[in-house]
Amino acid sequence: MEGRDQQAAEFLFATLDEQQLAQVEAVAVDMAGFDVAAAQAAVPQAAIVHDKFHIAKHLGEAVDKVRRQENKELLAEGDETLKGSRQLWLFNPQNMSAEQRASFAKLKDLNLKVSRAWALKELFTELWNYSYEGSARKFFKKWFGWASRSRLQPMIKVARMLKAHLENILTYLRHPITNAVTEGLNSKFQAIKANARGFRSFFNYRTRILFFCGKLSLHPQ
């Protein structure tokens, strides 16, 4: 179904029969209100789990906002320290080349705002390692305090959003599910759209997705 709203989410649940819906124990969604509303209406017994990959995306976007603003300020002073460094702050260091890791190590050691933002983003990932909710709450309280005092507005904004959704973030400790597979498929869909330079209709877009991802047998009958 075309669109990304509550109606589209409800349409997805409508593809399941009553027995399947009754067996759903938890649903991984992002923090968009329409996803939660659709899940609560269709499977009221299921726990809501805010997907950790979406949370990482929000944190990554906040780090990039800090970098862009700081880079703008530095360039105004003739300082090109952050020029061309965008990917370094977004990549997982394990996926970097040796040259990239060396460059990033030097940048992290500088007294930069984006360094502090990146450190806050990385520190938050420790939340997923906790097994007990009480310990996770204590960790988040400390992390939220650090983020709130960071004077980095994009990080403060995301921290407040995470605090507002904390209950369904901590649900992950009981139901460690994510949308990783769905996000992987979405990446393929976006690549199809990019390669086609867009589509004039959703029908054509859907057809192309089914053609490339539907594992259809194309052998003549």
Phi, psi and omega per residue, in radians:
M1 nan 2.448 3.141
E2 -1.307 2.569 3.068
G3 1.829 2.819 3.099
R4 -2.340 1.374 -3.103
D5 -2.581 -3.061 -3.089
Q6 -1.096 -0.628 3.120
Q7 -1.074 -0.717 3.118
A8 -1.154 -0.692 3.118
A9 -1.148 -0.711 3.111
E10 -1.137 -0.629 3.115
F11 -1.088 -0.662 3.123
L12 -1.097 -0.812 3.130
F13 -1.143 -0.522 -3.118
A14 -1.188 -0.257 3.111
T15 -1.362 -0.166 3.134
L16 -1.719 2.544 3.095
D17 -1.476 3.043 -3.051
E18 -1.062 -0.683 -3.126
Q19 -1.141 -0.739 3.119
Q20 -1.124 -0.760 3.138
L21 -1.082 -0.673 -3.111
A22 -1.169 -0.382 -3.101
Q23 -1.573 -0.102 -3.126
V24 -1.273 2.114 -3.124
E25 -1.716 -0.529 -3.112
A26 -2.692 2.632 -3.139
V27 -2.256 2.204 3.107
A28 -1.616 2.095 -3.131
V29 -2.417 2.891 3.023
D30 -1.434 -2.962 -3.037
M31 -1.608 0.247 3.077
A32 -1.238 2.315 -3.051
G33 -1.078 -0.582 -3.077
F34 -1.205 -0.577 3.091
D35 -1.103 -0.797 -3.130
V36 -1.127 -0.777 -3.123
A37 -1.080 -0.734 -3.135
A38 -1.149 -0.721 3.137
A39 -1.161 -0.743 -3.128
Q40 -1.151 -0.553 3.124
A41 -1.315 -0.680 -3.054
A42 -1.475 -0.682 -3.098
V43 -2.329 1.218 -3.063
P44 -1.032 -0.376 -3.140
Q45 -1.406 -0.223 -3.027
A46 -1.463 2.516 3.056
A47 -1.366 2.506 3.105
I48 -1.659 2.175 3.137
V49 -2.058 2.050 3.084
H50 -1.332 2.130 -3.004
D51 -1.075 2.236 -3.065
K52 -1.234 -0.375 3.099
F53 -1.266 -0.592 3.058
H54 -1.218 -0.639 3.099
I55 -1.116 -0.756 3.091
A56 -1.072 -0.630 3.116
K57 -1.119 -0.781 3.115
H58 -1.058 -0.769 3.139
L59 -1.143 -0.714 3.125
G60 -1.106 -0.712 3.118
E61 -1.138 -0.630 3.108
A62 -1.148 -0.734 3.094
V63 -1.052 -0.727 -3.123
D64 -1.165 -0.608 3.084
K65 -1.128 -0.724 3.097
V66 -1.087 -0.762 -3.138
R67 -1.081 -0.789 -3.107
R68 -1.068 -0.775 -3.131
Q69 -1.153 -0.750 -3.136
E70 -1.182 -0.676 3.105
N71 -1.078 -0.704 3.108
K72 -1.075 -0.746 -3.141
E73 -1.164 -0.722 -3.127
L74 -1.188 -0.722 3.131
L75 -1.092 -0.585 3.111
A76 -1.120 -0.403 3.118
E77 -1.724 0.086 -3.135
G78 1.426 0.270 -3.117
D79 -1.766 2.067 -3.107
E80 -1.821 0.458 -3.099
T81 -0.940 -0.732 -3.060
L82 -1.681 0.006 -3.118
K83 -1.088 2.238 3.117
G84 1.279 0.274 -3.069
S85 -1.765 0.076 -3.020
R86 -0.885 -0.904 -3.065
Q87 -1.122 -0.524 -3.119
L88 -1.092 -0.625 -3.120
W89 -1.391 -0.287 -3.096
L90 -1.765 -0.485 -3.110
F91 -1.259 2.664 2.913
N92 -1.313 2.184 -3.115
P93 -0.900 -0.488 -3.141
Q94 -1.193 -0.368 -3.133
N95 -1.699 0.114 -3.130
M96 -1.530 2.708 3.015
S97 -1.316 2.915 3.134
A98 -1.032 -0.689 3.136
E99 -1.146 -0.730 3.123
Q100 -1.145 -0.707 3.132
R101 -1.106 -0.679 3.135
A102 -1.148 -0.759 3.130
S103 -1.126 -0.725 -3.109
F104 -1.190 -0.664 3.128
A105 -1.040 -0.695 3.124
K106 -1.177 -0.734 -3.137
L107 -1.128 -0.730 -3.107
K108 -1.075 -0.528 -3.091
D109 -1.411 -0.170 3.121
L110 -1.414 2.719 -3.132
N111 -1.436 1.341 -3.069
L112 -2.024 2.595 3.071
K113 -1.108 -0.721 -3.108
V114 -1.154 -0.478 3.079
S115 -1.129 -0.737 3.116
R116 -1.184 -0.678 3.111
A117 -1.112 -0.771 3.132
W118 -1.096 -0.708 3.135
A119 -1.093 -0.702 3.099
L120 -1.117 -0.730 3.114
K121 -1.066 -0.819 -3.119
E122 -1.167 -0.662 -3.128
L123 -1.120 -0.611 -3.112
F124 -1.060 -0.514 -3.095
T125 -1.086 -0.321 3.109
E126 -1.133 -0.386 3.141
L127 -0.999 -0.631 -3.063
W128 -1.260 -0.174 -3.130
N129 -1.548 -0.164 -3.111
Y130 -1.350 2.564 3.092
S131 -1.822 -0.462 -3.072
Y132 -1.912 2.319 -3.055
E133 -1.082 -0.679 -3.134
G134 -1.036 -0.783 3.129
S135 -1.153 -0.670 3.128
A136 -1.137 -0.672 3.115
R137 -1.126 -0.722 3.124
K138 -1.107 -0.723 3.117
F139 -1.093 -0.821 -3.108
F140 -1.086 -0.677 3.138
K141 -1.043 -0.754 3.108
K142 -1.153 -0.797 -3.126
W143 -1.070 -0.739 -3.140
F144 -1.092 -0.677 3.103
G145 -1.092 -0.758 3.117
W146 -1.107 -0.779 -3.127
A147 -1.125 -0.715 -3.106
S148 -1.144 -0.536 -3.126
R149 -1.621 0.059 -3.044
S150 -1.267 -0.359 -3.055
R151 1.084 0.415 3.078
L152 -1.931 1.745 -2.974
Q153 -0.996 -0.730 3.112
P154 -1.065 -0.663 3.128
M155 -1.236 -0.676 3.117
I156 -1.100 -0.740 -3.134
K157 -1.074 -0.795 3.134
V158 -1.174 -0.684 3.130
A159 -1.048 -0.734 3.110
R160 -1.142 -0.670 3.105
M161 -1.119 -0.752 3.127
L162 -1.144 -0.652 3.103
K163 -1.110 -0.690 -3.138
A164 -1.145 -0.443 -3.113
H165 -1.945 0.332 -3.000
L166 -1.016 -0.701 -3.069
E167 -1.012 -0.763 -3.125
N168 -1.457 -0.163 2.984
I169 -1.373 -0.743 -3.127
L170 -1.238 -0.289 3.073
T171 -1.022 -0.434 3.130
Y172 -1.008 -0.519 -3.118
L173 -1.137 -0.514 3.111
R174 -1.647 -0.485 -3.134
H175 -2.315 1.431 -3.071
P176 -1.313 1.218 3.125
I177 -2.013 2.691 3.133
T178 -2.443 3.048 3.061
N179 -1.758 0.506 -3.048
A180 -0.993 -0.792 -3.121
V181 -1.122 -0.771 3.135
T182 -1.090 -0.725 3.125
E183 -1.133 -0.606 3.092
G184 -1.122 -0.747 3.091
L185 -1.125 -0.708 -3.134
N186 -1.089 -0.612 3.096
S187 -1.094 -0.691 3.087
K188 -1.130 -0.730 3.138
F189 -1.072 -0.752 -3.127
Q190 -1.156 -0.603 3.109
A191 -1.167 -0.684 3.093
I192 -1.072 -0.762 3.131
K193 -1.130 -0.753 -3.119
A194 -1.140 -0.733 -3.134
N195 -1.136 -0.536 -3.132
A196 -1.530 -0.041 -3.059
R197 1.019 0.613 3.115
G198 1.594 2.921 3.139
F199 -2.245 2.577 3.131
R200 -1.355 -0.370 -3.139
S201 -2.524 2.678 3.098
F202 -1.135 -0.584 3.133
F203 -1.019 -0.788 3.133
N204 -1.145 -0.680 3.114
Y205 -1.103 -0.799 -3.139
R206 -1.097 -0.742 3.133
T207 -1.064 -0.751 3.138
R208 -1.137 -0.671 3.102
I209 -1.088 -0.821 3.139
L210 -1.107 -0.629 -3.127
F211 -1.143 -0.791 -3.065
F212 -1.522 -0.514 -3.035
C213 -1.974 -0.094 -3.058
G214 -1.475 -0.001 -3.130
K215 0.899 0.777 -3.137
L216 -1.359 2.541 3.054
S217 -1.460 2.073 -3.069
L218 -1.801 0.137 3.113
H219 -1.287 2.434 3.120
P220 -1.024 2.455 3.118
Q221 -1.405 nan nan
